[in-house]
Amino acid sequence: MHNPGNHWFDMPFNGGAMRFSKHLEGMFKPEGFGVSASAGPVVNVSGLSLDQTASWVGLFDPANPALHAQPVQSGGRQSAWFIDGPMGAALLRHYRRGGLVAKFSKNRYLWQGARRTRAFAEFCLLDTMFRQGLPVPQPLAAAYWRHGLTYRAAIVVARIPHVMPLADCLAQADPVAVAAAVLKIHDADVWHADLNAFNILLNAAGHVWVIDFDRGESRGMSRALRNANLQRLRRSLVKVAAQQGERFWQAVNVAYWQLATA
């Protein structure tokens, strides 16, 4: 269902729903099942069987041969794939738990309503940030599958070409550029729940992007919250590169606070 005030549209289907970036709207309107309304095209496929909605459900299935899915080798918890979908080069990520809780449930989350699903929440946050010109990937699609009191979810974002995680290019990375990218996110009042060396991407020209805003929030970013994010990055860098990681983080930290007070 499309809301003219949003930059996305939703499609319900058996047991769940999908959300798409508005510029993809024409691609995903099912022939014969679209209903035109004054608010815009409304599509309801909730009464269809899964095989009839395969063109959409398949977008979130890495086993779909049409996507040519390739696993992300660095980071990703073995639940992220590079794909070539109908919207071009993209990245598909299934939401998976980490830590001790993953031993009990790898990919199930407590149902608290569609808006609070991990996929839709991240989609909306990324959509706002991308339209603000922040260094984040463009969200393309999101989905959840409800099973009683729990659900699982997935998201598709545009692939940023020719980039590497900070963890894999520390010797070539510019700590000032990394600090500036993180500062832009914080100055937009966005909290990153897991700022680590795999969630910062760089290209050969030195441009920096921040990715993976699962559990991210729009909130007032106090000095304490900013420092907490930076300390999370510090722990990650030290884990990845020991003393080299600590030296790089020290340079990032100095540059960040210099830029913040400039």
N, C-alpha and C positions, 0 to 999 in steps of 0.2 A: 504494500500500500504506500502510495506516494503522498507526502505532505509537502505542499508548495513552500513551506518555510524551511524545509530541510534540504540537504544536498545529497540525499540518498533515497532509496525506495526499498520497501520490504516485500518479501514473498513468503507467505506461509506454505508449509507442506507437511506431509505426514509426520507428526511427532515433533515438529520444530519450525524454524523459520530461517530465512536467509535475508541478508541486507547487502545491497549493492550501491556502489558509487553512482550518482545520478547520470554521469556521462556515459555509463554502460547500459542505460535503460533500454535502448532500442535492441540491444543484443539479446536480452533475456526475456522479452515479452513472448510467451508461448503462443504460436500461431493457433487460432481457434479458441483460445481460452482467455484472451485479454478482454477486459471490460472497460470501456471508456466512461469516464465520469468527469464532472466539472472540476474536481480537484486534481485531475490528471489520470493517467492510466492506472487502473487498479487491477492487480492480478491475484487471483485466488486459486491455488492449486492444491488446497488442503484435502480435497476429495479425490485426488488422483492417486494411483498407485505409484510406488517408487520408480518402477521402470519407465513410467510415462514422464517422470521429471528427471530422467537420467542426465539430461543436458545441464541441469543445475547441480544436482547432487554430485555428479561426476567431477565437477569443478573442485570439490573438496576431497577427492579420493586419489591419493598418490598412485594407486594401482591402475588408474585409468590410463590406458596407453596413449590416448589423445593428448595428454598433458606432458609426456616425455619427462616425467619427474626424475630428478636427480637429488639424492640426499645432500643436505648441507653438511659438510665435513667438519667444520670448525664451530663448536657450540651447537645449540639447537636441541639438545636432549634427545637426539635421534627422532625428532618429531617435526622436522622442517625440511622442505623440499623446494628446489628451484623448479619451476614449471613454465611451460609455454601454453597458456590458455587463450581463450578467445579475445582477451584484452591485451595480449602480448606477454613479454617476459615478466614473470611475477614470482613471488615466494609464498608458498602455502605453509601454514604452521598449525598443527593440532595442539591444543592446550593439554599440557601434561604437568602433573605435580612433581615437585622435587622434594628432597629431604626425606625424613622419616615417614611423613604421611603418605608418600608414594607407595610404601609397602602395603598399605591398606586399600588405596584407590589410586590408580595411575592417571586416570583421565575423567573421573566423575566429580562433579561439583554439586553442591546443594542448590536446588531450584529456589530462587527468590524473585522470579519474574524476568521477563524477556530483557528489559532494560538493564538489569543487573547481571546478565550473563557476561562472562569474561570477554567473549568475542564482540558483542554489541557495545560494551563499555569501551573497549580499546578502539573499536572502529570510530566511535563518536569522538573520542579524545584526539585520535590521529587526524580525523577529518578537520576538526577545528584548528589544530596546529598546522596542518599542511596549508590550509587556506590563509593562515597568518604568515606564511613564508618561512616557517621554521625548518631547520634541517632534519626532517623526518621523512620516511617513505609515505607515498600516497596510499591510503586504504582503498581497496577495490571491492572486497566482498567479505561477508562474515556469515556464520551459520551456527545454529545450535540444534541439538537433537535431545528432546526431553524424554526421560524415562522415569515416570512417576515423580518421586521427590528429588531426583538427580538429573543432570544433563551432561553432555559432552559438547565440545565446541571447536570451531576452527576459524581461521581468518586468512585472507589473501591480501597481500600488499604488493605494490609495484616493486619490481626488482631495481635496485640501484646498480647501474653497470660499472664494471671494472673497479670494484672496491675490495678491500681486505679488512678483517677485524683488526683492531688495534693490537690485540694479543699476538697477531702474526706479523706485524710490521713495526714493532716498537723502535727498532734502530733507525728507521727512516721517518718516523712520525714527528710532527712539530707539536710540542706540548702547548704552545700558545694557541694554535688552531684548535686543539682539543678543548682547552679551557674556554675559548670563545664560544664553541658550539654548546658546551654544557651550560655556560652562562646564559645564552639565548633561551634555552629551555627553562631555566630557573626564573629568568626575568619575565617570562610569559606565565609565571605562577603555575608551573607544572612540576609535580613530584614524580621522579622515576623510581619505581619500586626495586629495580635491580640494575643499577648503573655499574656495569662491569666491563672488562677489557674485550669481551666478545660482542657487546651491544653498542660499540662505537666503531664506525666504519670510516675508512679513508681511501681516497683514490690517489693516483700518481701525481695529480696536481696539488695535493695537499688539502683538498676539500674534505670536510668532516660531516658525518650524519650520525644521529643517535636513533637507535631502533629498539623494538620490543618494549612497548608501553603497557604490557599486561599488568594489571593492578595499579597502573599510574593514576594520578589524581590531579585535578585542577584545585589548587589550594594556595593560600598565601605562603610564599616561600621565605620564611624567617632565616636569619643567619644560622641558627641551629639546624634547621632542616637542610639548608644548602651544605653545611659542613658534614652532616650525616650522609648525604649523597656522595660527597667527595671522599669520605672515609670508606664507604662501600667500594668505590673505585680503587682506592688504595689497597684494600685487602685483596682484591682481584688481581691487581698488577703484581703485587708481591707474590701471590700464589703462582702466577704465570711465569714471572721472570726474576724473582728473588731480588737481589740488590739492584739490578738494572731497573726492575719495576718500581722499586722504592725511589730511585733517583728520578725516574721519569715522573712519578706522581708528585714529588717535591716541586719539580719545575711546573707541572700543571697547577698545583695549588697556589704557588706564588703568582703565576700569570693570572689565574682566576680572580684572586682578590685585588690584584692591581687593576685589572680591567673593570671589576665591579665598583671600584672607587674612583675611576678615572672621570 
